[in-house]
């Protein structure tokens, strides 16, 4: 199928698109949601805390950005179905960003089944549940973008993060499996793999002199990433600029995976 020439800036314009970003009340999800909104998208914020989402929505509106919010638990099948049904009743979802994730660290030999299942449920199963509810409408319209927040641990592991690495490795392969099944319907499914980013959750690690020195020494860029540095990849994967990109993970890690 031939495509008409498009100017560079228009390729990344999300005006008229509606984007659902899970786990977007703070951290990396909030940064990506704000970036998509600044690119023109009407953003649907998601999390479990309705009060926090309402606060973020008000901040978006104060900045002249378009946003609504839909609180539901992405790990609960019934909650996901009800939440997505409610969103789709008011209009299509053109872009889905599956961003929810948690850590629960422990050595594998000491890790409980509860710790294992919690991390798998939040980081992997949630992306399946939400995508399964959103994808049929994208397939019907022959258009859609799904973006998974993977991790550099989709490729490598560290001690005490076996559950997280297993979940993020699985998310990389879920990205590819979805692309294999849905690319023929003009739905693009890709991932973003953040390295070490400075957020409220990682602040204790940033402030730990030994760990901070290790990260900065291990990362070729010599520093932690800032949440806004994910926006470019998110906008690219949400826009028509990535219409022939499918089943890929873009690592935004300051070069960490390139170094040994």
N, C-alpha and C positions, 0 to 999 in steps of 0.2 A: 504494500500500500504506500503510494507516494504521499509526501507531506509538503504543503506549501512552505516557502521560506519564512522564517520567523526571526524577528530581531532578538538580539541577545537578552535584553532586559525583559522582553515579553515572555521568554521561555520560563522565567522564574516567577512570573506574576501569578499569585493565587487568588486574585479577585474573583468572587463568585463561588469559590470552593469552600466546603465545610469540612473541618478537621476535628476529629475526636482524639484527644490525647489523654491516655490513662495515666494516673499518678502524676497529675499536673498541678498540684497545690503548692509544690516546692521543688527545689533542686533542679536537676537536669530536665525533668518533665516540664516544669514551669518555664525554664529558659526556652525550650523548643516551642512550647505553646505560644509564648510571646513572640518568638521569631516568625512563626507561621502567620500569626495575626498581623504582624507588621508587614508581611509580604502580601497581605490582602485577604487572608482566609478568615472565615467566621469560625471561631474556635469553640468547641464544647469541652469544658474542663471536667475532669473526672477524678474522684477519690472517694474515700469512705466518710470523710468529715465534711458534712454539708456547710458548717459554719466557716471552715477554712476556705472552702471553694467560693463561698459567697464573698468573702473578703478579697480573694484574688480577682473575682469577676468585677468587683467594684473598682479595683486598681486598674484593670484593663480599660474599663469605661472612662475612668478619669484621664487616661492617656489617649483617649479617642480610638481605642481598639474594640473590635466586635467580639463579644464572648458571652456564653451562657454556661451553665454548669449542670451536671447530671451525676449525683452521688449514687454509686452502687459498688458492691464488692465483686471485684473481677475474679475472685477465686471461687465464687458460689454460682453454680450453673443457673439456678432460678433467678438470682439477682441480676446476673448478666443478661439473661433473656428479657426480663422485664425492663431493665435499663435501656437496652438497645432498642426494644420495641417502642419505648417512649420517645427516644431520640428520632428514630426513623419515621415516627408518626408526624413529626414536624418538618421533615425534609431529609434528603439523602445525606449519607456520609461519603464524601469524596476521598478523604484521607483518614486513615486510622494509624495512630502511633501507639503501639503497645509498649509502654514505658515502665509499668509497675515492676518493682524489684525490691528484694530485701536480702540482707546478710544474716546469717546465724552461724558464727564460726565455732568450729571444734575439730580436733583431730579425728580423722575418719574412724579410727579404732575406738574412739570414745563417743562418737556422735550418736544421738538417739534417733529413733525412727521419726519422732515428732519433729526434730530439727531438720532431718532430711526432707520429709514431706512438705513442711512449711516452705522451704526455699524452692523446691520443685514446683509447688502449687503457685506461688507468687511469680516466679521468674519464667516459668515455662508453660504450665497448664493454663494460666490466665490468658496468655497470648492465643492459645488454641481456642479457648472458650469465646473470647471476644471476636476473634477473626471469623470463627464459624458462624456467628450471628450476623456479622456485617457483610461478609463476602457474597452471600446470595444476591443481595441488592446490587452490588458492584457488578457481578457476573451478568445479571439481567440487563443492566445499563451499558455493559461492555466498556466499563471505565472504572478505574479505582487504583488507589495507592495504599499499600500497607507497609509500615515501617516498624521493625522490631528494634528495641534497644538491646543489642547484644553486649559484648564486652571483650576486652582483650583476653579475658578468661574463656572466651569461646575457642581460643587457640592454645592457651597455656594455663598452668595451674600454680598455686602456691600452697604451702602447708596451711591447714585449718580451713581451706575454702573448697573442699571436695564437692560438697553439695552445690555450691554456687557455680563452680566450673562445670559440673555435670549439667546443670540447668541451662547455663549460657551456651555450652556446646550443643545441647539439644535444641536450643533456640536457633542457632545457626543452621542446623539441619532442617528444622521446621520451616525456616525461611526458604530453603531450597526446595523442600517438598511442596510447599504451597505454590512456588513459582512453576514447578513442573506441571501441577494440576491446573493452575488458573491463568497462566500466561496467555493461553489461546483465547481467553476471554478479554484480553487487553487490561488485565489487572497486573500491576507490578508490585512485587513483594521483595523488599530488601531490608537490610539491617544497618544500624550504626553501631560501631564497637568503640565505646569510649575507653580511654586509658584512665589514668588517675586524675580525677577532677576535684577541685576544691569546692566543697559544698558544706552546708551545715552539718551533714552527717559525717563528713570526712575531716572536719575541722580538728578534732582531737589528734588525728594522725598527722595533719599538717603541723600541728603545734608540738609534736613529738620530735625532738631534734634528731634522734637516731633514725627514725623511720623517714622523716623528711629528707635527710641527707641521702638515704638509700634511694628514694624515689628520684630525687633530682640528679643523682649520679647515674642511675640506671636509665633515665630517659634522655635521649640525645638532645632534646630541646632544653634540658636542664631545669625544668620547672613543672609544676602542676598545671593542668588545663583549667580554664575558666569556663563556667557553664555556657556563656554566650558563644564560645568557640564551637559548639555543636550546631549552631543555627544554620550555617552554610550548608552542611551536609543534609540537615533535615529539610530545608527549603528545596534543595536540589532533588532529593528523592520524592518530595511531595509534588513537584512541578512537572510540566511537560518536557523539561530538559532531560528527564530520565526515562522517557517513554520506551526506550529499548534497553534499559538496564533491569535485569531481573535475576533474583536468586543470589545477590551479592551482599557482602558486608563491607562497608567502608569504615576502616579503623581510624579513629581520631585520637591518637595516643602520643603525639609528640615524637614519633619515630621509635617508640619502645620496642615494638615487635620486630623492627628491622635490625635491632642490635643484639649482640651476644656478649 
